[in-house]
Amino acid sequence: MGVRFWDESVKIASEDVKVEFVQGRPVSINGKSLEAVALMDEANKIGGRHGLGMADQIENRIIEAKSRGIYEAPGMALLFIAYERLISAIHNEDTIANYHAEGRRLGRLLYEGRWLDPQSLMLRESLQRWVASAITGEVTIRLRRGDDYSIINTTGPHLSYHPDKLSMERTEDAAFGPGDRIGQLTMRNLDIADTRAKLEMYASQGQLGDGQFQLIKEIEAE
């Protein structure tokens, strides 16, 4: 499927690709609506002509032995880039952390062939209902060679990121700007003071070596 992107004699022109998701499912590429199999075939062709999604992995097999494999999944890599971009633009930090943790657990179960185990069904239902259902939007990606790409644009009705609401630059009427950041840092100092008190307690109980606590005091003195 993929070209020899590591071979400089192979010419690969950059290409912009738009991928659209609706409620967690990819529905179109470059504005063309496709059913699932045809869409994956198109994604494979696009990613393949850039050498996207090739991996050399040493992995742990379910028989507790290591093996090495060369994998190629250009279409999956393309969809993954777009999906993860929408995840980060839509969901908050704790939801994303839970998504990654449950995703790793589900991935291991599926790797072991346990697709219909109760825990697999529970994890899949949770991720589809609370994470994927909000993933509606379009991502534009500029592909170059191999895994070299840039995300050009991200749009969607449920994005939590709004540059007009939060900016560290000089924008008018921003809901959160540099002045607000100063107040947030002042509040952060309260937590830092609590942390220092705990470190002093740990040191008094012998849980911190003298060198570690001395380093903390030297940093504070600077």
C-alpha positions as protocol buffer text, in pm:
chain_id: "A"
residue {
  index: 1
  type: MET
  ca { x: 0 y: 0 z: 0 }
}
residue {
  index: 2
  type: GLY
  ca { x: 269 y: 247 z: 99 }
}
residue {
  index: 3
  type: VAL
  ca { x: 557 y: 403 z: -91 }
}
residue {
  index: 4
  type: ARG
  ca { x: 922 y: 386 z: 14 }
}
residue {
  index: 5
  type: PHE
  ca { x: 918 y: 721 z: 191 }
}
residue {
  index: 6
  type: TRP
  ca { x: 1269 y: 665 z: 331 }
}
residue {
  index: 7
  type: ASP
  ca { x: 1409 y: 651 z: -24 }
}
residue {
  index: 8
  type: GLU
  ca { x: 1491 y: 1008 z: -124 }
}
residue {
  index: 9
  type: SER
  ca { x: 1476 y: 911 z: -491 }
}
residue {
  index: 10
  type: VAL
  ca { x: 1101 y: 854 z: -452 }
}
residue {
  index: 11
  type: LYS
  ca { x: 922 y: 1182 z: -515 }
}
residue {
  index: 12
  type: ILE
  ca { x: 629 y: 1250 z: -282 }
}
residue {
  index: 13
  type: ALA
  ca { x: 431 y: 1571 z: -322 }
}
residue {
  index: 14
  type: SER
  ca { x: 255 y: 1723 z: -22 }
}
residue {
  index: 15
  type: GLU
  ca { x: -122 y: 1684 z: -13 }
}
residue {
  index: 16
  type: ASP
  ca { x: -404 y: 1836 z: 193 }
}
residue {
  index: 17
  type: VAL
  ca { x: -673 y: 1595 z: 311 }
}
residue {
  index: 18
  type: LYS
  ca { x: -1002 y: 1672 z: 486 }
}
residue {
  index: 19
  type: VAL
  ca { x: -1152 y: 1405 z: 710 }
}
residue {
  index: 20
  type: GLU
  ca { x: -1500 y: 1444 z: 855 }
}
residue {
  index: 21
  type: PHE
  ca { x: -1644 y: 1261 z: 1157 }
}
residue {
  index: 22
  type: VAL
  ca { x: -2004 y: 1248 z: 1278 }
}
residue {
  index: 23
  type: GLN
  ca { x: -2059 y: 1115 z: 1631 }
}
residue {
  index: 24
  type: GLY
  ca { x: -1726 y: 936 z: 1628 }
}
residue {
  index: 25
  type: ARG
  ca { x: -1760 y: 774 z: 1286 }
}
residue {
  index: 26
  type: PRO
  ca { x: -1565 y: 884 z: 976 }
}
residue {
  index: 27
  type: VAL
  ca { x: -1817 y: 974 z: 707 }
}
residue {
  index: 28
  type: SER
  ca { x: -1630 y: 1161 z: 433 }
}
residue {
  index: 29
  type: ILE
  ca { x: -1286 y: 1233 z: 290 }
}
residue {
  index: 30
  type: ASN
  ca { x: -1225 y: 1552 z: 94 }
}
residue {
  index: 31
  type: GLY
  ca { x: -1597 y: 1626 z: 101 }
}
residue {
  index: 32
  type: LYS
  ca { x: -1695 y: 1293 z: -56 }
}
residue {
  index: 33
  type: SER
  ca { x: -1933 y: 1084 z: 156 }
}
residue {
  index: 34
  type: LEU
  ca { x: -1843 y: 715 z: 161 }
}
residue {
  index: 35
  type: GLU
  ca { x: -1966 y: 402 z: 336 }
}
residue {
  index: 36
  type: ALA
  ca { x: -1726 y: 244 z: 585 }
}
residue {
  index: 37
  type: VAL
  ca { x: -1536 y: -1 z: 362 }
}
residue {
  index: 38
  type: ALA
  ca { x: -1500 y: 241 z: 71 }
}
residue {
  index: 39
  type: LEU
  ca { x: -1389 y: 517 z: 309 }
}
residue {
  index: 40
  type: MET
  ca { x: -1118 y: 297 z: 460 }
}
residue {
  index: 41
  type: ASP
  ca { x: -1004 y: 199 z: 111 }
}
residue {
  index: 42
  type: GLU
  ca { x: -977 y: 566 z: 15 }
}
residue {
  index: 43
  type: ALA
  ca { x: -792 y: 649 z: 337 }
}
residue {
  index: 44
  type: ASN
  ca { x: -547 y: 365 z: 267 }
}
residue {
  index: 45
  type: LYS
  ca { x: -479 y: 499 z: -82 }
}
residue {
  index: 46
  type: ILE
  ca { x: -421 y: 854 z: 39 }
}
residue {
  index: 47
  type: GLY
  ca { x: -205 y: 760 z: 335 }
}
residue {
  index: 48
  type: GLY
  ca { x: -22 y: 496 z: 134 }
}
residue {
  index: 49
  type: ARG
  ca { x: 104 y: 737 z: -129 }
}
residue {
  index: 50
  type: HIS
  ca { x: 283 y: 927 z: 148 }
}
residue {
  index: 51
  type: GLY
  ca { x: 416 y: 624 z: 337 }
}
residue {
  index: 52
  type: LEU
  ca { x: 202 y: 714 z: 638 }
}
residue {
  index: 53
  type: GLY
  ca { x: 147 y: 460 z: 915 }
}
residue {
  index: 54
  type: MET
  ca { x: 444 y: 227 z: 875 }
}
residue {
  index: 55
  type: ALA
  ca { x: 585 y: 92 z: 1202 }
}
residue {
  index: 56
  type: ASP
  ca { x: 868 y: -140 z: 1308 }
}
residue {
  index: 57
  type: GLN
  ca { x: 764 y: -280 z: 1647 }
}
residue {
  index: 58
  type: ILE
  ca { x: 901 y: -521 z: 1906 }
}
residue {
  index: 59
  type: GLU
  ca { x: 596 y: -628 z: 2104 }
}
residue {
  index: 60
  type: ASN
  ca { x: 476 y: -856 z: 2380 }
}
residue {
  index: 61
  type: ARG
  ca { x: 263 y: -1144 z: 2251 }
}
residue {
  index: 62
  type: ILE
  ca { x: -13 y: -1301 z: 2460 }
}
residue {
  index: 63
  type: ILE
  ca { x: 211 y: -1609 z: 2499 }
}
residue {
  index: 64
  type: GLU
  ca { x: 453 y: -1397 z: 2707 }
}
residue {
  index: 65
  type: ALA
  ca { x: 716 y: -1388 z: 2433 }
}
residue {
  index: 66
  type: LYS
  ca { x: 843 y: -1093 z: 2232 }
}
residue {
  index: 67
  type: SER
  ca { x: 822 y: -1069 z: 1856 }
}
residue {
  index: 68
  type: ARG
  ca { x: 911 y: -815 z: 1593 }
}
residue {
  index: 69
  type: GLY
  ca { x: 673 y: -706 z: 1323 }
}
residue {
  index: 70
  type: ILE
  ca { x: 661 y: -454 z: 1040 }
}
residue {
  index: 71
  type: TYR
  ca { x: 313 y: -303 z: 1029 }
}
residue {
  index: 72
  type: GLU
  ca { x: 148 y: -88 z: 767 }
}
residue {
  index: 73
  type: ALA
  ca { x: -186 y: 84 z: 826 }
}
residue {
  index: 74
  type: PRO
  ca { x: -196 y: 412 z: 630 }
}
residue {
  index: 75
  type: GLY
  ca { x: -573 y: 452 z: 641 }
}
residue {
  index: 76
  type: MET
  ca { x: -598 y: 385 z: 1013 }
}
residue {
  index: 77
  type: ALA
  ca { x: -312 y: 628 z: 1078 }
}
residue {
  index: 78
  type: LEU
  ca { x: -486 y: 902 z: 877 }
}
residue {
  index: 79
  type: LEU
  ca { x: -817 y: 856 z: 1059 }
}
residue {
  index: 80
  type: PHE
  ca { x: -639 y: 836 z: 1395 }
}
residue {
  index: 81
  type: ILE
  ca { x: -468 y: 1172 z: 1341 }
}
residue {
  index: 82
  type: ALA
  ca { x: -800 y: 1340 z: 1265 }
}
residue {
  index: 83
  type: TYR
  ca { x: -990 y: 1165 z: 1546 }
}
residue {
  index: 84
  type: GLU
  ca { x: -730 y: 1248 z: 1811 }
}
residue {
  index: 85
  type: ARG
  ca { x: -731 y: 1611 z: 1700 }
}
residue {
  index: 86
  type: LEU
  ca { x: -1106 y: 1632 z: 1754 }
}
residue {
  index: 87
  type: ILE
  ca { x: -1074 y: 1451 z: 2088 }
}
residue {
  index: 88
  type: SER
  ca { x: -827 y: 1713 z: 2214 }
}
residue {
  index: 89
  type: ALA
  ca { x: -1038 y: 2002 z: 2082 }
}
residue {
  index: 90
  type: ILE
  ca { x: -1369 y: 1880 z: 2225 }
}
residue {
  index: 91
  type: HIS
  ca { x: -1314 y: 1698 z: 2556 }
}
residue {
  index: 92
  type: ASN
  ca { x: -1158 y: 1819 z: 2881 }
}
residue {
  index: 93
  type: GLU
  ca { x: -834 y: 1690 z: 3032 }
}
residue {
  index: 94
  type: ASP
  ca { x: -987 y: 1437 z: 3272 }
}
residue {
  index: 95
  type: THR
  ca { x: -1215 y: 1291 z: 3006 }
}
residue {
  index: 96
  type: ILE
  ca { x: -918 y: 1252 z: 2770 }
}
residue {
  index: 97
  type: ALA
  ca { x: -712 y: 1083 z: 3044 }
}
residue {
  index: 98
  type: ASN
  ca { x: -996 y: 837 z: 3107 }
}
residue {
  index: 99
  type: TYR
  ca { x: -1034 y: 780 z: 2733 }
}
residue {
  index: 100
  type: HIS
  ca { x: -666 y: 687 z: 2705 }
}
residue {
  index: 101
  type: ALA
  ca { x: -674 y: 460 z: 3012 }
}
residue {
  index: 102
  type: GLU
  ca { x: -987 y: 275 z: 2901 }
}
residue {
  index: 103
  type: GLY
  ca { x: -860 y: 264 z: 2544 }
}
residue {
  index: 104
  type: ARG
  ca { x: -542 y: 85 z: 2654 }
}
residue {
  index: 105
  type: ARG
  ca { x: -745 y: -168 z: 2853 }
}
residue {
  index: 106
  type: LEU
  ca { x: -983 y: -227 z: 2563 }
}
residue {
  index: 107
  type: GLY
  ca { x: -695 y: -252 z: 2316 }
}
residue {
  index: 108
  type: ARG
  ca { x: -532 y: -527 z: 2521 }
}
residue {
  index: 109
  type: LEU
  ca { x: -857 y: -723 z: 2547 }
}
residue {
  index: 110
  type: LEU
  ca { x: -914 y: -699 z: 2172 }
}
residue {
  index: 111
  type: TYR
  ca { x: -551 y: -800 z: 2107 }
}
residue {
  index: 112
  type: GLU
  ca { x: -621 y: -1114 z: 2310 }
}
residue {
  index: 113
  type: GLY
  ca { x: -929 y: -1187 z: 2100 }
}
residue {
  index: 114
  type: ARG
  ca { x: -1171 y: -1111 z: 2382 }
}
residue {
  index: 115
  type: TRP
  ca { x: -1406 y: -897 z: 2174 }
}
residue {
  index: 116
  type: LEU
  ca { x: -1726 y: -1013 z: 2343 }
}
residue {
  index: 117
  type: ASP
  ca { x: -1606 y: -1045 z: 2702 }
}
residue {
  index: 118
  type: PRO
  ca { x: -1826 y: -843 z: 2941 }
}
residue {
  index: 119
  type: GLN
  ca { x: -1541 y: -604 z: 3026 }
}
residue {
  index: 120
  type: SER
  ca { x: -1480 y: -538 z: 2656 }
}
residue {
  index: 121
  type: LEU
  ca { x: -1847 y: -461 z: 2602 }
}
residue {
  index: 122
  type: MET
  ca { x: -1852 y: -231 z: 2906 }
}
residue {
  index: 123
  type: LEU
  ca { x: -1545 y: -38 z: 2795 }
}
residue {
  index: 124
  type: ARG
  ca { x: -1659 y: -9 z: 2436 }
}
residue {
  index: 125
  type: GLU
  ca { x: -2007 y: 109 z: 2534 }
}
residue {
  index: 126
  type: SER
  ca { x: -1862 y: 370 z: 2771 }
}
residue {
  index: 127
  type: LEU
  ca { x: -1620 y: 510 z: 2513 }
}
residue {
  index: 128
  type: GLN
  ca { x: -1881 y: 518 z: 2238 }
}
residue {
  index: 129
  type: ARG
  ca { x: -2150 y: 679 z: 2452 }
}
residue {
  index: 130
  type: TRP
  ca { x: -1952 y: 943 z: 2640 }
}
residue {
  index: 131
  type: VAL
  ca { x: -1652 y: 1013 z: 2418 }
}
residue {
  index: 132
  type: ALA
  ca { x: -1725 y: 924 z: 2056 }
}
residue {
  index: 133
  type: SER
  ca { x: -2079 y: 1064 z: 2051 }
}
residue {
  index: 134
  type: ALA
  ca { x: -1939 y: 1419 z: 2079 }
}
residue {
  index: 135
  type: ILE
  ca { x: -1680 y: 1373 z: 1805 }
}
residue {
  index: 136
  type: THR
  ca { x: -1833 y: 1563 z: 1514 }
}
residue {
  index: 137
  type: GLY
  ca { x: -1617 y: 1787 z: 1299 }
}
residue {
  index: 138
  type: GLU
  ca { x: -1368 y: 1816 z: 1017 }
}
residue {
  index: 139
  type: VAL
  ca { x: -988 y: 1811 z: 1028 }
}
residue {
  index: 140
  type: THR
  ca { x: -760 y: 1921 z: 745 }
}
residue {
  index: 141
  type: ILE
  ca { x: -420 y: 1751 z: 739 }
}
residue {
  index: 142
  type: ARG
  ca { x: -122 y: 1829 z: 517 }
}
residue {
  index: 143
  type: LEU
  ca { x: 64 y: 1505 z: 444 }
}
residue {
  index: 144
  type: ARG
  ca { x: 428 y: 1501 z: 338 }
}
residue {
  index: 145
  type: ARG
  ca { x: 667 y: 1203 z: 374 }
}
residue {
  index: 146
  type: GLY
  ca { x: 606 y: 915 z: 612 }
}
residue {
  index: 147
  type: ASP
  ca { x: 469 y: 1039 z: 942 }
}
residue {
  index: 148
  type: ASP
  ca { x: 560 y: 1401 z: 862 }
}
residue {
  index: 149
  type: TYR
  ca { x: 237 y: 1599 z: 858 }
}
residue {
  index: 150
  type: SER
  ca { x: 77 y: 1923 z: 979 }
}
residue {
  index: 151
  type: ILE
  ca { x: -278 y: 1985 z: 1096 }
}
residue {
  index: 152
  type: ILE
  ca { x: -404 y: 2284 z: 897 }
}
residue {
  index: 153
  type: ASN
  ca { x: -754 y: 2335 z: 1034 }
}
residue {
  index: 154
  type: THR
  ca { x: -1000 y: 2194 z: 1287 }
}
residue {
  index: 155
  type: THR
  ca { x: -1371 y: 2276 z: 1283 }
}
residue {
  index: 156
  type: GLY
  ca { x: -1680 y: 2138 z: 1453 }
}
residue {
  index: 157
  type: PRO
  ca { x: -1996 y: 2233 z: 1644 }
}
residue {
  index: 158
  type: HIS
  ca { x: -1878 y: 2105 z: 1983 }
}
residue {
  index: 159
  type: LEU
  ca { x: -1522 y: 2239 z: 2011 }
}
residue {
  index: 160
  type: SER
  ca { x: -1422 y: 2352 z: 2361 }
}
residue {
  index: 161
  type: TYR
  ca { x: -1130 y: 2549 z: 2216 }
}
residue {
  index: 162
  type: HIS
  ca { x: -1222 y: 2904 z: 2115 }
}
residue {
  index: 163
  type: PRO
  ca { x: -928 y: 3141 z: 2046 }
}
residue {
  index: 164
  type: ASP
  ca { x: -1150 y: 3443 z: 2110 }
}
residue {
  index: 165
  type: LYS
  ca { x: -1222 y: 3323 z: 2465 }
}
residue {
  index: 166
  type: LEU
  ca { x: -870 y: 3239 z: 2582 }
}
residue {
  index: 167
  type: SER
  ca { x: -553 y: 3403 z: 2454 }
}
residue {
  index: 168
  type: MET
  ca { x: -210 y: 3491 z: 2588 }
}
residue {
  index: 169
  type: GLU
  ca { x: -180 y: 3739 z: 2303 }
}
residue {
  index: 170
  type: ARG
  ca { x: -326 y: 4089 z: 2277 }
}
residue {
  index: 171
  type: THR
  ca { x: -681 y: 4022 z: 2164 }
}
residue {
  index: 172
  type: GLU
  ca { x: -979 y: 4240 z: 2237 }
}
residue {
  index: 173
  type: ASP
  ca { x: -1251 y: 4124 z: 2475 }
}
residue {
  index: 174
  type: ALA
  ca { x: -1085 y: 3788 z: 2550 }
}
residue {
  index: 175
  type: ALA
  ca { x: -1261 y: 3606 z: 2834 }
}
residue {
  index: 176
  type: PHE
  ca { x: -922 y: 3500 z: 2974 }
}
residue {
  index: 177
  type: GLY
  ca { x: -600 y: 3691 z: 2912 }
}
residue {
  index: 178
  type: PRO
  ca { x: -256 y: 3766 z: 3061 }
}
residue {
  index: 179
  type: GLY
  ca { x: -401 y: 3965 z: 3352 }
}
residue {
  index: 180
  type: ASP
  ca { x: -622 y: 3675 z: 3457 }
}
residue {
  index: 181
  type: ARG
  ca { x: -321 y: 3445 z: 3442 }
}
residue {
  index: 182
  type: ILE
  ca { x: -150 y: 3652 z: 3714 }
}
residue {
  index: 183
  type: GLY
  ca { x: -444 y: 3592 z: 3945 }
}
residue {
  index: 184
  type: GLN
  ca { x: -438 y: 3222 z: 3870 }
}
residue {
  index: 185
  type: LEU
  ca { x: -67 y: 3206 z: 3954 }
}
residue {
  index: 186
  type: THR
  ca { x: -133 y: 3386 z: 4283 }
}
residue {
  index: 187
  type: MET
  ca { x: -384 y: 3116 z: 4376 }
}
residue {
  index: 188
  type: ARG
  ca { x: -133 y: 2851 z: 4267 }
}
residue {
  index: 189
  type: ASN
  ca { x: 108 y: 2986 z: 4529 }
}
residue {
  index: 190
  type: LEU
  ca { x: -129 y: 2859 z: 4799 }
}
residue {
  index: 191
  type: ASP
  ca { x: -92 y: 2504 z: 4670 }
}
residue {
  index: 192
  type: ILE
  ca { x: 286 y: 2546 z: 4641 }
}
residue {
  index: 193
  type: ALA
  ca { x: 302 y: 2656 z: 5007 }
}
residue {
  index: 194
  type: ASP
  ca { x: 101 y: 2348 z: 5108 }
}
residue {
  index: 195
  type: THR
  ca { x: 335 y: 2126 z: 4907 }
}
residue {
  index: 196
  type: ARG
  ca { x: 641 y: 2280 z: 5076 }
}
residue {
  index: 197
  type: ALA
  ca { x: 487 y: 2213 z: 5418 }
}
residue {
  index: 198
  type: LYS
  ca { x: 436 y: 1849 z: 5323 }
}
residue {
  index: 199
  type: LEU
  ca { x: 797 y: 1822 z: 5204 }
}
residue {
  index: 200
  type: GLU
  ca { x: 914 y: 1960 z: 5538 }
}
residue {
  index: 201
  type: MET
  ca { x: 699 y: 1700 z: 5715 }
}
residue {
  index: 202
  type: TYR
  ca { x: 842 y: 1420 z: 5500 }
}
residue {
  index: 203
  type: ALA
  ca { x: 1194 y: 1546 z: 5573 }
}
residue {
  index: 204
  type: SER
  ca { x: 1127 y: 1553 z: 5949 }
}
residue {
  index: 205
  type: GLN
  ca { x: 1010 y: 1192 z: 5927 }
}
residue {
  index: 206
  type: GLY
  ca { x: 1324 y: 1090 z: 5740 }
}
residue {
  index: 207
  type: GLN
  ca { x: 1142 y: 1016 z: 5415 }
}
residue {
  index: 208
  type: LEU
  ca { x: 1353 y: 1265 z: 5218 }
}
residue {
  index: 209
  type: GLY
  ca { x: 1728 y: 1243 z: 5204 }
}
residue {
  index: 210
  type: ASP
  ca { x: 1925 y: 1545 z: 5325 }
}
residue {
  index: 211
  type: GLY
  ca { x: 2044 y: 1613 z: 4973 }
}
residue {
  index: 212
  type: GLN
  ca { x: 1693 y: 1622 z: 4830 }
}
residue {
  index: 213
  type: PHE
  ca { x: 1560 y: 1866 z: 5090 }
}
residue {
  index: 214
  type: GLN
  ca { x: 1873 y: 2082 z: 5068 }
}
residue {
  index: 215
  type: LEU
  ca { x: 1821 y: 2107 z: 4692 }
}
residue {
  index: 216
  type: ILE
  ca { x: 1463 y: 2225 z: 4750 }
}
residue {
  index: 217
  type: LYS
  ca { x: 1584 y: 2497 z: 4987 }
}
residue {
  index: 218
  type: GLU
  ca { x: 1854 y: 2608 z: 4741 }
}
residue {
  index: 219
  type: ILE
  ca { x: 1598 y: 2638 z: 4461 }
}
residue {
  index: 220
  type: GLU
  ca { x: 1369 y: 2846 z: 4683 }
}
residue {
  index: 221
  type: ALA
  ca { x: 1659 y: 3075 z: 4777 }
}
residue {
  index: 222
  type: GLU
  ca { x: 1736 y: 3163 z: 4413 }
}
